[in-house]
Amino acid sequence: MSQSVPPPPQSGNPFAGGPGADPAAQQQPYGQQQPFAAYPAQPAAPARNNLALGLLAAFVAALVAAGAYGGIAGAIDREVGYAAVGVGLLVGFLAGKVGGRSPVLPVVSAVIAAGAVYLGQLVTIAVLLDKLGEGSFAEIFFQNLGGVMELWKLAADGMTYVFIAIGAVAAFAGAKKGAA
């Protein structure tokens, strides 16, 4: 007489082993299934520690933040220190988040943020001249940038440089925090 092989234990699920069952589990004999075969693969980790990508993110954030800084300051006819902090934090945090823990990023993002605050101050002057009727913003800023820079030199005082320094310090701290 021949002996029959006992069936595998039932899981209590009436649909187990049916048409939608795991094909990897059906191909292996009972008791010899591959461990973790039914689990999907992990998604790839986000790109981190990429210095070039971090610098690109800082540069793009600086352009956007400089435009916003200049637009806000021109609209209210004054500079606000919190806006310089915002520019620095945005630039630094994005650089650190995208670029990772590179020791170069905090320093470079501080320099980029200082340039962004300066560019925002130039945008402020162009917005104010536009409000005075000296021409359109685009004409003033893009065609007469040298004149806008000369006006900045004439109008620059101690607080102008303090705002630039505030933006740089905030970017340095933001890059450290973003990389953490």
TIRO-2110 file (N, C-alpha, C; in Angstrom, 1 decimal):
// TIRO-2110
0.8, -1.2, 0.0, N, 1, A
0.0, 0.0, 0.0, CA, 1, A
0.9, 1.2, 0.0, C, 1, A
0.4, 2.2, -0.6, N, 2, A
1.1, 3.5, -0.6, CA, 2, A
0.5, 4.4, 0.4, C, 2, A
1.4, 5.2, 0.9, N, 3, A
1.0, 6.2, 1.9, CA, 3, A
0.7, 7.6, 1.2, C, 3, A
-0.3, 8.3, 1.6, N, 4, A
-0.6, 9.6, 1.0, CA, 4, A
0.1, 10.7, 1.8, C, 4, A
0.4, 11.8, 1.1, N, 5, A
1.1, 12.9, 1.8, CA, 5, A
0.0, 13.7, 2.4, C, 5, A
0.1, 14.1, 3.7, N, 6, A
-0.9, 14.9, 4.3, CA, 6, A
-0.9, 16.3, 3.7, C, 6, A
-2.1, 16.9, 3.6, N, 7, A
-2.2, 18.3, 3.0, CA, 7, A
-1.6, 19.3, 4.0, C, 7, A
-1.1, 20.4, 3.5, N, 8, A
-0.5, 21.5, 4.4, CA, 8, A
-1.6, 22.0, 5.3, C, 8, A
-1.3, 22.5, 6.5, N, 9, A
-2.3, 23.0, 7.4, CA, 9, A
-3.0, 24.1, 6.8, C, 9, A
-4.3, 24.2, 7.2, N, 10, A
-5.1, 25.3, 6.7, CA, 10, A
-5.0, 26.5, 7.5, C, 10, A
-5.0, 27.7, 6.9, N, 11, A
-4.8, 29.0, 7.6, CA, 11, A
-6.1, 29.5, 8.1, C, 11, A
-7.2, 29.0, 7.7, N, 12, A
-8.5, 29.5, 8.1, CA, 12, A
-9.0, 30.5, 7.0, C, 12, A
-8.2, 30.8, 6.0, N, 13, A
-8.6, 31.7, 4.9, CA, 13, A
-9.2, 30.8, 3.8, C, 13, A
-10.5, 30.9, 3.4, N, 14, A
-11.0, 30.1, 2.4, CA, 14, A
-10.4, 30.4, 1.0, C, 14, A
-9.8, 31.5, 0.9, N, 15, A
-9.2, 31.9, -0.4, CA, 15, A
-7.7, 31.6, -0.6, C, 15, A
-7.1, 31.1, 0.5, N, 16, A
-5.7, 30.8, 0.4, CA, 16, A
-5.5, 29.6, -0.5, C, 16, A
-4.5, 29.8, -1.3, N, 17, A
-4.1, 28.7, -2.3, CA, 17, A
-5.0, 28.8, -3.6, C, 17, A
-5.9, 29.8, -3.6, N, 18, A
-6.7, 30.0, -4.8, CA, 18, A
-6.0, 30.7, -5.9, C, 18, A
-6.8, 31.2, -6.9, N, 19, A
-6.1, 31.8, -8.0, CA, 19, A
-5.3, 33.1, -7.7, C, 19, A
-5.6, 33.8, -6.6, N, 20, A
-4.8, 35.0, -6.3, CA, 20, A
-3.7, 34.8, -5.3, C, 20, A
-3.4, 33.5, -5.0, N, 21, A
-2.4, 33.2, -4.0, CA, 21, A
-1.0, 33.6, -4.5, C, 21, A
0.0, 33.7, -3.6, N, 22, A
1.3, 34.0, -3.9, CA, 22, A
2.0, 32.9, -4.8, C, 22, A
2.4, 33.2, -6.0, N, 23, A
2.9, 32.2, -6.9, CA, 23, A
4.3, 31.7, -6.4, C, 23, A
5.0, 32.5, -5.7, N, 24, A
6.3, 32.0, -5.1, CA, 24, A
6.1, 31.0, -4.0, C, 24, A
5.0, 31.1, -3.3, N, 25, A
4.7, 30.2, -2.2, CA, 25, A
4.2, 28.9, -2.8, C, 25, A
3.5, 28.9, -4.0, N, 26, A
3.0, 27.7, -4.6, CA, 26, A
4.1, 26.8, -5.2, C, 26, A
5.1, 27.5, -5.7, N, 27, A
6.2, 26.7, -6.4, CA, 27, A
7.1, 26.0, -5.5, C, 27, A
7.2, 26.4, -4.2, N, 28, A
8.1, 25.7, -3.3, CA, 28, A
7.3, 24.6, -2.6, C, 28, A
8.0, 23.5, -2.3, N, 29, A
7.3, 22.5, -1.5, CA, 29, A
7.1, 23.0, -0.1, C, 29, A
6.1, 22.4, 0.5, N, 30, A
5.7, 22.8, 1.9, CA, 30, A
6.9, 22.7, 2.8, C, 30, A
7.1, 23.8, 3.6, N, 31, A
8.2, 23.8, 4.6, CA, 31, A
9.5, 24.3, 4.0, C, 31, A
9.6, 24.5, 2.7, N, 32, A
10.8, 25.0, 2.1, CA, 32, A
10.7, 26.3, 1.4, C, 32, A
9.8, 27.1, 1.9, N, 33, A
9.5, 28.4, 1.3, CA, 33, A
10.6, 29.4, 1.6, C, 33, A
10.9, 30.3, 0.7, N, 34, A
11.9, 31.3, 0.9, CA, 34, A
11.4, 32.3, 2.0, C, 34, A
12.3, 32.7, 2.9, N, 35, A
11.9, 33.7, 3.9, CA, 35, A
11.8, 35.0, 3.2, C, 35, A
10.8, 35.8, 3.6, N, 36, A
10.5, 37.2, 3.1, CA, 36, A
10.3, 37.2, 1.6, C, 36, A
9.9, 36.1, 1.0, N, 37, A
9.6, 36.2, -0.4, CA, 37, A
8.4, 37.0, -0.8, C, 37, A
7.4, 37.1, 0.2, N, 38, A
6.2, 37.8, -0.1, CA, 38, A
6.3, 39.3, 0.1, C, 38, A
7.4, 39.8, 0.7, N, 39, A
7.5, 41.2, 1.0, CA, 39, A
8.1, 42.0, -0.2, C, 39, A
7.5, 43.1, -0.6, N, 40, A
8.0, 43.9, -1.7, CA, 40, A
9.4, 44.5, -1.4, C, 40, A
10.1, 44.9, -2.4, N, 41, A
11.4, 45.5, -2.2, CA, 41, A
11.3, 46.9, -1.6, C, 41, A
12.3, 47.3, -0.8, N, 42, A
12.3, 48.6, -0.2, CA, 42, A
12.5, 49.7, -1.3, C, 42, A
11.8, 50.8, -1.3, N, 43, A
12.1, 51.9, -2.2, CA, 43, A
13.5, 52.5, -2.0, C, 43, A
14.0, 53.0, -3.0, N, 44, A
15.4, 53.6, -2.9, CA, 44, A
15.3, 54.8, -1.9, C, 44, A
16.4, 55.0, -1.2, N, 45, A
16.5, 56.2, -0.3, CA, 45, A
16.6, 57.4, -1.1, C, 45, A
16.1, 58.6, -0.6, N, 46, A
16.2, 59.8, -1.3, CA, 46, A
17.7, 60.2, -1.5, C, 46, A
17.9, 60.9, -2.6, N, 47, A
19.3, 61.4, -2.9, CA, 47, A
19.8, 62.3, -1.8, C, 47, A
20.8, 62.0, -1.1, N, 48, A
21.4, 62.8, 0.0, CA, 48, A
22.9, 62.8, -0.3, C, 48, A
23.5, 63.7, 0.4, N, 49, A
25.0, 63.9, 0.3, CA, 49, A
25.5, 64.2, -1.1, C, 49, A
24.7, 65.0, -1.8, N, 50, A
25.1, 65.3, -3.2, CA, 50, A
25.4, 66.8, -3.1, C, 50, A
26.7, 67.2, -3.1, N, 51, A
27.1, 68.5, -3.0, CA, 51, A
26.6, 69.4, -4.1, C, 51, A
26.7, 68.9, -5.4, N, 52, A
26.3, 69.7, -6.5, CA, 52, A
24.8, 70.0, -6.5, C, 52, A
24.0, 69.0, -6.1, N, 53, A
22.6, 69.2, -6.1, CA, 53, A
22.2, 70.1, -4.9, C, 53, A
22.9, 70.0, -3.8, N, 54, A
22.7, 71.0, -2.7, CA, 54, A
23.0, 72.4, -3.1, C, 54, A
24.1, 72.6, -3.8, N, 55, A
24.4, 74.0, -4.2, CA, 55, A
23.4, 74.5, -5.3, C, 55, A
22.9, 73.6, -6.1, N, 56, A
21.9, 74.0, -7.1, CA, 56, A
20.6, 74.4, -6.4, C, 56, A
20.2, 73.6, -5.4, N, 57, A
19.0, 73.9, -4.6, CA, 57, A
19.2, 75.3, -3.9, C, 57, A
20.4, 75.5, -3.3, N, 58, A
20.6, 76.8, -2.6, CA, 58, A
20.5, 78.0, -3.6, C, 58, A
21.1, 77.8, -4.8, N, 59, A
21.1, 78.9, -5.8, CA, 59, A
19.6, 79.2, -6.2, C, 59, A
18.9, 78.1, -6.5, N, 60, A
17.5, 78.4, -6.9, CA, 60, A
16.7, 79.0, -5.8, C, 60, A
16.9, 78.5, -4.6, N, 61, A
16.2, 79.1, -3.4, CA, 61, A
16.6, 80.5, -3.2, C, 61, A
17.8, 80.9, -3.5, N, 62, A
18.3, 82.2, -3.3, CA, 62, A
17.6, 83.2, -4.3, C, 62, A
17.5, 82.7, -5.6, N, 63, A
16.8, 83.6, -6.6, CA, 63, A
15.3, 83.8, -6.2, C, 63, A
14.7, 82.8, -5.8, N, 64, A
13.2, 82.9, -5.4, CA, 64, A
13.1, 83.8, -4.2, C, 64, A
13.9, 83.5, -3.2, N, 65, A
13.9, 84.3, -1.9, CA, 65, A
14.2, 85.8, -2.1, C, 65, A
15.2, 86.0, -3.0, N, 66, A
15.6, 87.4, -3.3, CA, 66, A
14.5, 88.2, -3.9, C, 66, A
13.8, 87.5, -4.8, N, 67, A
12.6, 88.2, -5.5, CA, 67, A
11.5, 88.5, -4.5, C, 67, A
11.3, 87.5, -3.6, N, 68, A
10.2, 87.7, -2.6, CA, 68, A
10.6, 88.8, -1.6, C, 68, A
11.9, 88.8, -1.2, N, 69, A
12.4, 89.8, -0.2, CA, 69, A
12.3, 91.2, -0.8, C, 69, A
12.7, 91.3, -2.0, N, 70, A
12.7, 92.6, -2.7, CA, 70, A
11.2, 93.1, -2.9, C, 70, A
10.4, 92.1, -3.3, N, 71, A
9.0, 92.5, -3.6, CA, 71, A
8.3, 92.9, -2.3, C, 71, A
8.5, 92.2, -1.2, N, 72, A
7.9, 92.6, 0.1, CA, 72, A
8.4, 93.9, 0.6, C, 72, A
9.8, 94.1, 0.6, N, 73, A
10.4, 95.3, 1.0, CA, 73, A
9.9, 96.5, 0.2, C, 73, A
9.8, 96.3, -1.1, N, 74, A
9.4, 97.4, -2.0, CA, 74, A
7.9, 97.7, -1.8, C, 74, A
7.1, 96.7, -1.5, N, 75, A
5.7, 97.0, -1.3, CA, 75, A
5.4, 97.8, 0.0, C, 75, A
6.2, 97.5, 1.1, N, 76, A
5.9, 98.2, 2.3, CA, 76, A
6.9, 99.4, 2.5, C, 76, A
7.8, 99.6, 1.6, N, 77, A
8.7, 100.8, 1.6, CA, 77, A
9.7, 100.7, 2.7, C, 77, A
10.1, 99.5, 3.2, N, 78, A
11.1, 99.4, 4.2, CA, 78, A
11.6, 97.9, 4.2, C, 78, A
12.8, 97.7, 4.7, N, 79, A
13.4, 96.4, 4.9, CA, 79, A
13.0, 95.9, 6.3, C, 79, A
12.8, 94.6, 6.3, N, 80, A
12.4, 93.9, 7.6, CA, 80, A
13.5, 92.8, 7.8, C, 80, A
14.0, 92.8, 9.1, N, 81, A
15.1, 91.9, 9.4, CA, 81, A
14.6, 90.4, 9.4, C, 81, A
13.3, 90.2, 9.7, N, 82, A
12.8, 88.8, 9.6, CA, 82, A
12.8, 88.3, 8.2, C, 82, A
12.7, 89.2, 7.2, N, 83, A
12.7, 88.7, 5.8, CA, 83, A
14.1, 88.2, 5.5, C, 83, A
15.2, 88.9, 6.0, N, 84, A
16.5, 88.5, 5.7, CA, 84, A
16.8, 87.1, 6.4, C, 84, A
16.2, 87.0, 7.6, N, 85, A
16.3, 85.7, 8.3, CA, 85, A
15.7, 84.6, 7.4, C, 85, A
14.5, 84.9, 6.9, N, 86, A
13.8, 83.9, 6.1, CA, 86, A
14.6, 83.6, 4.8, C, 86, A
15.2, 84.5, 4.2, N, 87, A
16.0, 84.3, 3.0, CA, 87, A
17.1, 83.3, 3.4, C, 87, A
17.8, 83.6, 4.5, N, 88, A
18.9, 82.8, 4.9, CA, 88, A
18.5, 81.4, 5.3, C, 88, A
17.4, 81.3, 6.0, N, 89, A
16.9, 79.9, 6.4, CA, 89, A
16.5, 79.1, 5.2, C, 89, A
15.8, 79.7, 4.3, N, 90, A
15.4, 79.0, 3.1, CA, 90, A
16.6, 78.5, 2.3, C, 90, A
17.5, 79.3, 2.1, N, 91, A
18.7, 78.9, 1.3, CA, 91, A
19.5, 77.8, 2.0, C, 91, A
19.8, 78.1, 3.3, N, 92, A
20.6, 77.1, 4.1, CA, 92, A
19.9, 75.8, 4.3, C, 92, A
18.6, 75.8, 4.6, N, 93, A
17.8, 74.6, 4.9, CA, 93, A
17.7, 73.7, 3.7, C, 93, A
17.4, 74.3, 2.5, N, 94, A
17.3, 73.5, 1.3, CA, 94, A
18.7, 73.0, 0.9, C, 94, A
19.7, 73.7, 1.1, N, 95, A
21.1, 73.2, 0.8, CA, 95, A
21.4, 72.1, 1.6, C, 95, A
21.1, 72.2, 2.9, N, 96, A
21.5, 71.1, 3.8, CA, 96, A
20.6, 69.9, 3.6, C, 96, A
19.3, 70.1, 3.3, N, 97, A
18.4, 69.0, 3.1, CA, 97, A
18.7, 68.2, 1.9, C, 97, A
19.0, 68.9, 0.8, N, 98, A
19.3, 68.2, -0.5, CA, 98, A
20.8, 67.8, -0.5, C, 98, A
21.7, 68.6, 0.0, N, 99, A
23.1, 68.3, -0.1, CA, 99, A
23.7, 67.5, 0.9, C, 99, A
23.0, 67.3, 2.1, N, 100, A
23.5, 66.4, 3.1, CA, 100, A
24.5, 67.1, 4.1, C, 100, A
25.4, 66.3, 4.6, N, 101, A
26.3, 66.8, 5.7, CA, 101, A
27.7, 67.3, 5.2, C, 101, A
27.8, 67.7, 4.0, N, 102, A
29.1, 68.2, 3.5, CA, 102, A
29.5, 69.5, 4.3, C, 102, A
30.7, 69.5, 4.8, N, 103, A
31.1, 70.7, 5.5, CA, 103, A
31.2, 72.0, 4.7, C, 103, A
31.2, 71.8, 3.4, N, 104, A
31.3, 73.0, 2.5, CA, 104, A
29.9, 73.7, 2.4, C, 104, A
28.8, 73.0, 2.5, N, 105, A
27.5, 73.5, 2.3, CA, 105, A
27.1, 74.7, 3.2, C, 105, A
27.4, 74.6, 4.5, N, 106, A
27.0, 75.8, 5.4, CA, 106, A
27.7, 77.0, 5.0, C, 106, A
29.0, 76.9, 4.6, N, 107, A
29.8, 78.1, 4.3, CA, 107, A
29.3, 78.7, 2.9, C, 107, A
29.2, 77.8, 2.0, N, 108, A
28.7, 78.3, 0.6, CA, 108, A
27.3, 78.8, 0.7, C, 108, A
26.4, 78.2, 1.4, N, 109, A
25.1, 78.6, 1.5, CA, 109, A
25.0, 80.0, 2.2, C, 109, A
25.9, 80.3, 3.2, N, 110, A
26.0, 81.6, 3.8, CA, 110, A
26.4, 82.6, 2.8, C, 110, A
27.3, 82.3, 1.9, N, 111, A
27.7, 83.3, 0.9, CA, 111, A
26.6, 83.5, -0.1, C, 111, A
25.9, 82.4, -0.5, N, 112, A
24.8, 82.5, -1.5, CA, 112, A
23.7, 83.3, -0.8, C, 112, A
23.4, 83.1, 0.4, N, 113, A
22.3, 83.9, 1.1, CA, 113, A
22.7, 85.4, 1.2, C, 113, A
23.9, 85.7, 1.5, N, 114, A
24.3, 87.1, 1.6, CA, 114, A
24.1, 87.7, 0.2, C, 114, A
24.5, 87.0, -0.9, N, 115, A
24.2, 87.5, -2.2, CA, 115, A
22.7, 87.6, -2.5, C, 115, A
21.9, 86.7, -2.0, N, 116, A
20.5, 86.8, -2.2, CA, 116, A
19.9, 88.0, -1.5, C, 116, A
20.3, 88.3, -0.3, N, 117, A
19.8, 89.5, 0.4, CA, 117, A
20.2, 90.8, -0.3, C, 117, A
21.5, 90.8, -0.8, N, 118, A
21.9, 91.9, -1.6, CA, 118, A
21.1, 92.1, -2.9, C, 118, A
20.8, 91.0, -3.6, N, 119, A
20.0, 91.0, -4.8, CA, 119, A
18.6, 91.4, -4.4, C, 119, A
18.1, 91.0, -3.3, N, 120, A
16.7, 91.4, -2.8, CA, 120, A
16.7, 92.9, -2.5, C, 120, A
17.8, 93.5, -2.0, N, 121, A
17.9, 94.9, -1.8, CA, 121, A
17.9, 95.7, -3.2, C, 121, A
18.5, 95.1, -4.2, N, 122, A
18.5, 95.7, -5.5, CA, 122, A
17.1, 95.7, -6.1, C, 122, A
16.4, 94.5, -5.9, N, 123, A
15.0, 94.4, -6.3, CA, 123, A
14.1, 95.4, -5.6, C, 123, A
14.4, 95.7, -4.3, N, 124, A
13.6, 96.7, -3.6, CA, 124, A
13.8, 98.0, -4.2, C, 124, A
15.0, 98.4, -4.6, N, 125, A
15.2, 99.7, -5.2, CA, 125, A
14.5, 99.8, -6.5, C, 125, A
14.5, 98.7, -7.3, N, 126, A
13.9, 98.8, -8.6, CA, 126, A
12.3, 98.9, -8.4, C, 126, A
11.8, 98.2, -7.4, N, 127, A
10.4, 98.2, -7.1, CA, 127, A
10.0, 99.7, -6.7, C, 127, A
10.8, 100.3, -5.9, N, 128, A
10.5, 101.6, -5.4, CA, 128, A
10.6, 102.6, -6.6, C, 128, A
11.5, 102.5, -7.4, N, 129, A
11.6, 103.3, -8.6, CA, 129, A
10.4, 103.1, -9.5, C, 129, A
10.0, 101.9, -9.6, N, 130, A
8.8, 101.6, -10.4, CA, 130, A
7.6, 102.3, -9.8, C, 130, A
7.5, 102.3, -8.5, N, 131, A
6.3, 102.9, -7.8, CA, 131, A
6.4, 104.4, -8.0, C, 131, A
7.6, 105.0, -8.1, N, 132, A
7.7, 106.4, -8.4, CA, 132, A
7.5, 106.9, -9.8, C, 132, A
7.3, 105.9, -10.7, N, 133, A
7.0, 106.2, -12.1, CA, 133, A
8.2, 106.4, -12.9, C, 133, A
9.4, 105.9, -12.5, N, 134, A
10.6, 106.1, -13.3, CA, 134, A
10.7, 105.1, -14.5, C, 134, A
9.8, 104.2, -14.6, N, 135, A
9.8, 103.2, -15.6, CA, 135, A
9.2, 101.9, -15.0, C, 135, A
9.2, 100.9, -15.9, N, 136, A
8.7, 99.6, -15.4, CA, 136, A
9.8, 98.9, -14.6, C, 136, A
9.4, 97.9, -13.8, N, 137, A
10.4, 97.2, -13.0, CA, 137, A
11.4, 96.5, -13.9, C, 137, A
10.9, 95.8, -14.9, N, 138, A
11.8, 95.1, -15.8, CA, 138, A
12.8, 96.0, -16.5, C, 138, A
12.4, 97.2, -16.9, N, 139, A
13.2, 98.1, -17.6, CA, 139, A
14.3, 98.6, -16.6, C, 139, A
13.8, 99.0, -15.4, N, 140, A
14.8, 99.5, -14.4, CA, 140, A
15.8, 98.5, -14.0, C, 140, A
15.3, 97.3, -13.7, N, 141, A
16.2, 96.3, -13.1, CA, 141, A
17.1, 95.7, -14.2, C, 141, A
16.6, 95.3, -15.3, N, 142, A
17.4, 94.6, -16.3, CA, 142, A
18.2, 95.5, -17.2, C, 142, A
17.7, 96.6, -17.6, N, 143, A
18.4, 97.5, -18.5, CA, 143, A
19.3, 98.5, -17.8, C, 143, A
19.0, 98.9, -16.5, N, 144, A
19.7, 99.9, -15.8, CA, 144, A
20.2, 99.3, -14.5, C, 144, A
20.7, 98.1, -14.5, N, 145, A
21.2, 97.5, -13.3, CA, 145, A
22.4, 98.2, -12.6, C, 145, A
23.2, 98.8, -13.5, N, 146, A
24.3, 99.6, -13.0, CA, 146, A
23.9, 100.8, -12.2, C, 146, A
22.9, 101.5, -12.7, N, 147, A
22.3, 102.6, -12.0, CA, 147, A
21.7, 102.2, -10.7, C, 147, A
21.0, 101.0, -10.6, N, 148, A
20.4, 100.5, -9.4, CA, 148, A
21.5, 100.2, -8.4, C, 148, A
22.6, 99.6, -8.9, N, 149, A
23.7, 99.3, -7.9, CA, 149, A
24.3, 100.6, -7.4, C, 149, A
24.4, 101.7, -8.2, N, 150, A
24.9, 103.0, -7.7, CA, 150, A
24.0, 103.5, -6.7, C, 150, A
22.7, 103.4, -6.9, N, 151, A
21.7, 103.9, -5.9, CA, 151, A
21.8, 103.1, -4.6, C, 151, A
22.1, 101.8, -4.7, N, 152, A
22.3, 101.0, -3.5, CA, 152, A
23.5, 101.5, -2.7, C, 152, A
24.6, 101.8, -3.4, N, 153, A
25.8, 102.3, -2.7, CA, 153, A
25.5, 103.6, -2.0, C, 153, A
24.7, 104.5, -2.6, N, 154, A
24.4, 105.7, -2.0, CA, 154, A
23.5, 105.5, -0.8, C, 154, A
22.6, 104.6, -0.9, N, 155, A
21.6, 104.4, 0.2, CA, 155, A
22.1, 103.4, 1.3, C, 155, A
23.2, 102.7, 1.1, N, 156, A
23.7, 101.7, 2.0, CA, 156, A
24.1, 102.4, 3.3, C, 156, A
23.6, 101.8, 4.4, N, 157, A
24.1, 102.3, 5.7, CA, 157, A
24.4, 101.1, 6.6, C, 157, A
24.6, 101.2, 7.8, N, 158, A
25.0, 100.1, 8.7, CA, 158, A
24.0, 99.0, 8.7, C, 158, A
22.7, 99.3, 8.7, N, 159, A
21.7, 98.3, 8.8, CA, 159, A
21.6, 97.5, 7.5, C, 159, A
22.0, 98.1, 6.4, N, 160, A
22.1, 97.3, 5.1, CA, 160, A
23.0, 96.1, 5.3, C, 160, A
24.2, 96.4, 5.9, N, 161, A
25.1, 95.3, 6.0, CA, 161, A
24.7, 94.4, 7.1, C, 161, A
24.0, 94.9, 8.1, N, 162, A
23.5, 94.0, 9.2, CA, 162, A
22.5, 93.0, 8.6, C, 162, A
21.6, 93.4, 7.7, N, 163, A
20.7, 92.5, 7.1, CA, 163, A
21.4, 91.5, 6.2, C, 163, A
22.5, 91.8, 5.6, N, 164, A
23.2, 90.9, 4.8, CA, 164, A
23.9, 89.8, 5.7, C, 164, A
24.4, 90.3, 6.8, N, 165, A
25.1, 89.4, 7.8, CA, 165, A
24.0, 88.5, 8.4, C, 165, A
22.8, 89.0, 8.7, N, 166, A
21.8, 88.2, 9.3, CA, 166, A
21.4, 87.1, 8.4, C, 166, A
21.3, 87.4, 7.1, N, 167, A
20.9, 86.3, 6.1, CA, 167, A
22.0, 85.3, 6.0, C, 167, A
23.3, 85.7, 6.1, N, 168, A
24.4, 84.7, 6.0, CA, 168, A
24.4, 83.8, 7.2, C, 168, A
24.2, 84.4, 8.4, N, 169, A
24.2, 83.6, 9.7, CA, 169, A
23.1, 82.6, 9.7, C, 169, A
21.9, 83.1, 9.3, N, 170, A
20.7, 82.2, 9.2, CA, 170, A
20.9, 81.1, 8.2, C, 170, A
21.6, 81.3, 7.1, N, 171, A
21.8, 80.3, 6.1, CA, 171, A
22.8, 79.2, 6.7, C, 171, A
23.8, 79.7, 7.4, N, 172, A
24.8, 78.7, 8.0, CA, 172, A
24.1, 77.8, 8.9, C, 172, A
23.2, 78.4, 9.8, N, 173, A
22.5, 77.6, 10.8, CA, 173, A
21.5, 76.7, 10.1, C, 173, A
20.8, 77.2, 9.1, N, 174, A
19.8, 76.5, 8.4, CA, 174, A
20.4, 75.3, 7.7, C, 174, A
21.6, 75.4, 7.1, N, 175, A
22.3, 74.3, 6.4, CA, 175, A
22.6, 73.2, 7.4, C, 175, A
23.1, 73.6, 8.6, N, 176, A
23.4, 72.6, 9.7, CA, 176, A
22.1, 71.9, 10.1, C, 176, A
21.0, 72.6, 10.3, N, 177, A
19.8, 72.0, 10.7, CA, 177, A
19.2, 71.2, 9.6, C, 177, A
19.3, 71.6, 8.4, N, 178, A
18.7, 70.8, 7.3, CA, 178, A
19.4, 69.5, 7.1, C, 178, A
20.7, 69.4, 7.4, N, 179, A
21.5, 68.2, 7.2, CA, 179, A
21.3, 67.2, 8.3, C, 179, A
20.8, 67.7, 9.4, N, 180, A
20.7, 66.8, 10.6, CA, 180, A
19.6, 65.8, 10.5, C, 180, A
END
